[in-house]
Amino acid sequence: MKERIENIVYDFFVVSSDFNGIPLRNISKKLNIGYEESIDIIKELVKDEIISIQSSTNPHIISFQHYPIDSQIHILEEAKKTKEVLHSFGEITISTEDTEFPICLYPSKKYLQKKRNLDEFGNAFYTKQLAIGEPQLKPIFFDIEVLDRYFNDPRFDFKFNDYSGQISCLYDENENPIVREEDKVFLKTFGLGFDENGDRLAVVYLRYLKDLTPEHQVFWRSKEKSGNCKVLEEYHQNTIQGDWTFSYSIFSAFLGEQKCINDLTELAFSKPIFRRTYEKENRPKEFTFFFIPTLKNYNDFILLLDKMISENINRDFFDGKVELFEYEKLEDGIVERKSKGTLQLFEEWLTKVINVKGDGDVSDLFKPLKKIRRERQNPAHKINENQYDKKYIDKQKEIMNEAYSVFRNLRNIFHQHPKARNFEIPDWLENGHIKTF
């Protein structure tokens, strides 16, 4: 009987679609023996390290770990008290266990490592790990640069917001993948982690790595990171604990503040000060931290940021409010008319509107925005060799913190306008935890 149970549990696991365990009560039903009698036999198989049990709200996968044998024995003994409940729906009857924590049976890791033939999985290393009973929600860490391959390849749909994302290949109008078979990847979720030095890492739970093709599993394994690595708290809360986090990245907060500024200026002055905003589906996928800290990636980010700020300012907003041009006397009495830059117009108008005399808060407010403009012009007039340097991570953090601070202050200024005071600022911007991940 022990051997029959051993084979039933093993066969169920091997043929299951997602490395699942067989429900405890199924054993007694398949073998036509008493429920409590089956448990006593299973306890012996647990002691022999042939079977391992999972008991949770979802015992159908090995979630986090294999538990100590003594704990498994105790849980099985307590399970003798659990009653079966039958639910009838017309001619259909469904059986459930009268407990919050039902039990499923698995071959033990020791047993699987000894018996299971992994040849069918080829080079799919992470699928092999699941096949020998590794926990499905075990976090695997990778150098953050592993994401760059998908981020920079237009054949992949790469999504990343704040601290989590998703990757899949794209399909043509006939629903055929535009990549070769070996590149048909789907990664349901990945998140952000950190190593012992505080450097960013990508983190993926083992169960999702099996959805990569064998070729891509080999690639990801080449980027795997060991050591004292940790999952970002927000990602863990959302994916494992099922709790909604109230932390937001500074990138999302910047976009939220820009949207508020536009709404407030339209209320107060009948015209928005930015030509467009970038929240939700309008958000450029590049508007996040870069995955490899290189000079090129930093310059590309600065270019994008400047386009979202100075090039996005609506010149028509200032028509009739301040002089749009400045005049320079040339030789022979000729006067050249030059358009003022958008940041100059914005600063002149805001100084006039809030009646600040001389150098003051308004001038200081615009310094970070002018800094972005200068940073953008530097690569435009030079040919620089690309270089890798972690200093670009800190430079990006610094410039984003400054830009966010400017936009938050501008939002507070415009919110004081009599026509805009009743505008309700989103609570997440006002009271949420804004972080630089």
Residue, then its C-alpha position, 0 to 999 in steps of 0.5 A: m500500500k505504501e508503494r501504491i501511494e508513493n506511485i500515485v503521488y509521484d505520477f500525479f506530480v509528473v503529469s500535472s500541468d504546473f507541478n501540482g500536488i494531489p489532494l490528501r483525501n484523493i488517496s483514500k478514494k483512489l485506493n478505497i481505504g479509510y481516510e484515517e488509515s490513508i493518513d497513517i500510511i502517508k505519515e510513514l512515507v513522510k518519515d521515510e522522506i518519500i512524500s512531502i506535504q503542503s498545507s495552506t490556502n493554496p496547497h496545490i503548489i509548493s509555495f515557499q518551502h518544504y516543512p520539517i518532518d515533525s511539522q508535517i506529521h503533526i499537520l497530518e494527525e490534525a487532518k484526521k479531524t477534517k470533514e469532507v463537505l459536499h456541494s450540489f449544483g444540479e447534477i454536479t457535486i463538488s467535494t471540499e475540505d472543511t478547513e482553511f488549510p487543506i493538504c496536498l501531497y508531493p514527492s519529496k525533494k530528496y525522492l525527486q532528485k533521485k528518481r526524476n529524469l530531467d532530460e525532457f526539459g533540455n536546457a530549461f534550467y529553471t523548469k528543471q528546478l520546479a520539476i525536482g520540487e523547488p518552491q515556486l515562489k522562491p525569489i531568484f535574483f539577477d543583474i539588472e542589466v538582464l532587462d536591457r535585452y528586452f527593453n531595447d528590442p522593439r520586438f518585445d512588449f516591455k512594461f515597467n512601472d515603479y518597481s515591477g514589470q512584464i515582458s512578452c514578445l509582440y505579434d503581427e496583425n495575423e496573431n503570429p509572433i514576430v520573433r523566432e520560436e526560441d524567442k517566444v518569451f512571456l514573463k508574467t511579472f518581475g520586480l525590483g530587488f537589491d544586493e548587499n551593496g544596495d545596487r538594484l537587481a531584477v527579481v523573478y519568482l521561480r514559477y514565472l521563469k519556466d515560461l521563458t524558452p530554454e534559450h532565454q532560461v540559459f541567458w537569464r541564468s548567466k545573469e543570476k546573482s548570488g549573495n545576500c539579496k533582498v526583494l523590494e518591500e513594496y514588490h513583496q507586499n503586492t505579489i506575496q502578501g496581496d497588500w496594496t502598497f502606498s509607495y510611489s516612485i519619483f517618476s510617477a510622482f513627477l508625472g502626477e505633479q505635471k498633470c496637476i500643474n496643467d489642470l490648475t493652470e487651465l482652471a486659473f488661466s483658461k489654458p494649460i501651461f504644458r502641451r501634453t502630459y504623460e500619465k498612464e498609457n502616455r508614459p514613455k517606457e524610457f521614463t524610468f531608471f535605466f538598467i545599465p548605468t552608461l553615459k549614453n543611457y544617461n544622456d538619452f534620459i536627459l534628452l527625454l526629460d528636457k523634451m517633457i519639460s522645456e520643449n513641452i511648455n506651451r508658448d501660446f500660454f504666454d501670449g499677451k502675458v509677457e514679451l515673447f521676443e527679445y531684440e538685439k542691436l546689430e551693426d548699422g542699426i539693424v535689430e535682430r528679433k529672437s524668440k525667448g526660450t520657453l523656460q525664460l518665458f515661464e520664469e519671467w511670467l511667474t515672477k510677474v504673476i506672484n510679484v517677486k522683486g529681483d532675484g528670489d524664490v522664482s529664480d531659484l526654482f528654475k535653476p534645476l530646470k535650466k540645469i537639465r537644459r544645459e545637460r541636454q545641450n552637452p551631448a548635442h554638441k559633442i561626440n562622446e565615447n560611451q562609458y559604464d559608470k555607476k555614478y550615472i545612477d546617482k546623477q539620475k537620482e539627483i536630477m529627478n529629485e530636483a525636477y520633482s521638487v520644482f514641479r511640486n513647488l509649482r503645483n503648490i503655487f498654482h493651487q493658491h490661485p483663487k480660481a484653483r483653490n477648490f481643485e482636489i490634489p490626488d491624495w497619493l501625491e499629497n500624502g503618499h510615500i514618494k521613493t527613489f527606488 
